[in-house]
Amino acid sequence: MGIFQGILKKSNDIILMLEQRYKIMSILMAYDGKQHTEGALDYAIGHAIAYNMPLYFVSFVVQKDNAGKEDELISLKGHLERAKRRAAERNVEARTFIEVGNPAEVILSVAERIGADTIIMGRHTGMSTFDRMMAGSVSEHVMRNAKCTVIIVQQDPAEDRGWNKGRRF
């Protein structure tokens, strides 16, 4: 094999690697239908459009006891289906996951499984500093432990900051 053929083979390998990398790029959004995730939903859909990436929604059931879990599961499925429809209305490919476990660990696990390039989350601003210290912050744990970019969309439910008004991706 000549020098030129060797370089060509190496460059083809690099191109193939880049194509494979771009095929698996995706966005994971932690979504439960609560108010603090609604603004993040619009942002995630816009991000998926801007970067032409599929959007995965993950929600979770915290395993404590089985009381009320069926109702919670039905509610989560409904929220995820609405989010998926909103994405589809803007021609964004979307898939959903519901997992059982610690919210932060579920988000990190799903992100790893799907090869997420970005995790998008809404930040619950209704918690006091003491509550965050005692319960821990899911978004903070995800930011510290994710192997990809994490975007936290902060939206105060008490006021509309207009961060996404009129913004089109």
C-alpha positions in Angstrom: 0.0 0.0 0.0 1.4 3.4 -1.0 1.5 6.5 1.2 -1.4 8.1 -0.5 -3.6 4.9 -0.1 -2.7 4.8 3.6 -3.7 8.4 4.1 -6.9 7.9 2.1 -7.8 4.8 4.2 -7.1 6.7 7.4 -9.2 9.7 6.3 -12.1 7.4 5.3 -11.9 5.8 8.8 -12.1 9.3 10.3 -15.1 10.3 8.1 -16.8 7.0 9.0 -16.2 7.7 12.7 -17.6 11.2 12.4 -20.7 9.9 10.5 -21.3 7.3 13.2 -20.8 9.9 15.9 -23.4 12.3 14.3 -25.9 9.5 13.8 -26.1 8.8 17.5 -26.2 12.3 18.8 -29.4 13.0 20.7 -30.9 15.1 23.4 -32.4 13.7 26.6 -34.9 15.7 28.5 -36.0 14.9 32.0 -39.8 15.6 31.9 -42.6 15.0 34.3 -45.3 17.5 33.1 -44.7 19.7 36.1 -44.6 23.5 35.6 -40.8 23.8 36.0 -40.4 21.3 33.1 -42.8 23.0 30.7 -40.5 25.9 29.8 -37.7 23.4 29.4 -39.8 21.4 27.0 -40.1 24.3 24.6 -36.3 24.9 24.9 -35.6 21.2 24.3 -37.8 21.0 21.2 -36.1 24.2 19.9 -32.7 22.7 20.6 -33.6 19.5 18.8 -34.7 21.5 15.7 -31.6 23.8 15.8 -29.2 20.8 15.9 -31.4 18.4 13.9 -31.2 15.7 16.7 -33.8 13.3 18.0 -35.3 14.1 21.4 -35.7 11.5 24.1 -38.0 12.1 27.1 -37.4 10.3 30.4 -39.5 10.3 33.5 -39.2 8.2 36.6 -41.1 6.6 39.4 -39.3 6.7 42.7 -39.6 3.2 44.3 -40.8 3.5 47.8 -44.0 1.5 48.0 -46.6 0.4 45.5 -49.4 2.6 46.9 -50.6 4.9 44.1 -47.9 3.9 41.7 -50.4 2.8 39.0 -52.1 6.2 39.0 -48.7 7.9 38.9 -47.6 5.7 36.0 -50.8 6.5 34.0 -50.2 10.2 34.7 -46.6 10.1 33.6 -47.5 8.2 30.4 -50.0 10.9 29.6 -47.5 13.7 30.2 -44.9 12.0 28.1 -47.3 11.4 25.2 -48.3 15.1 25.2 -44.6 16.1 25.1 -44.0 13.6 22.3 -47.0 15.1 20.3 -45.7 18.7 20.9 -42.3 17.6 19.5 -44.0 15.8 16.5 -46.0 19.0 15.7 -42.6 20.7 15.1 -41.3 17.7 13.1 -39.0 16.5 15.9 -38.4 12.7 16.2 -39.2 11.8 19.9 -39.1 8.7 22.1 -40.1 8.2 25.7 -38.8 6.3 28.7 -40.3 5.7 32.1 -37.8 4.2 34.6 -38.0 3.2 38.3 -35.4 4.5 40.6 -33.5 7.6 41.9 -34.3 10.4 39.5 -30.7 11.6 39.0 -29.4 8.1 38.5 -32.2 7.3 36.1 -31.4 10.4 34.0 -27.7 9.5 33.9 -28.3 5.9 33.1 -30.7 6.6 30.2 -28.3 9.3 28.9 -25.5 6.7 28.8 -27.7 4.1 27.1 -28.8 6.3 24.3 -25.5 8.1 23.9 -27.0 11.5 24.7 -25.0 14.5 23.5 -27.0 16.9 25.7 -29.3 16.5 28.8 -31.9 19.3 29.2 -33.7 19.7 32.5 -36.0 22.3 34.1 -35.0 23.6 37.5 -37.5 23.5 40.3 -37.2 27.0 41.8 -39.8 26.4 44.5 -37.3 24.6 46.8 -35.6 26.5 49.6 -31.9 26.2 50.1 -32.5 24.1 53.2 -34.8 21.7 51.1 -32.1 21.4 48.5 -29.5 20.6 51.1 -31.6 18.0 52.8 -33.1 16.3 49.7 -30.3 17.1 47.3 -30.8 18.6 43.9 -31.4 16.3 41.0 -30.1 18.8 38.5 -27.0 19.4 40.5 -26.2 15.7 40.8 -26.8 15.3 37.0 -24.5 18.3 36.2 -21.7 16.9 38.4 -21.9 13.3 37.0 -23.0 13.5 33.4 -20.6 12.6 30.6 -22.2 15.1 28.3 -23.4 18.7 28.2 -26.2 19.5 30.7 -28.5 22.5 30.2 -30.6 23.6 33.1 -33.5 25.8 32.0 -34.5 27.9 35.0 -38.0 29.2 35.1 -39.6 30.7 38.1 -43.2 29.5 38.2 -44.2 32.7 40.0 -43.1 35.0 37.2 -42.7 34.8 33.5 -39.2 36.0 32.6 -39.9 35.9 28.9 -36.7 33.9 28.2 -38.2 32.1 25.2 -40.9 34.5 24.0 -40.9 35.0 20.2 -37.7 32.8 19.9 -37.9 30.5 17.0 -35.4 27.8 16.2 
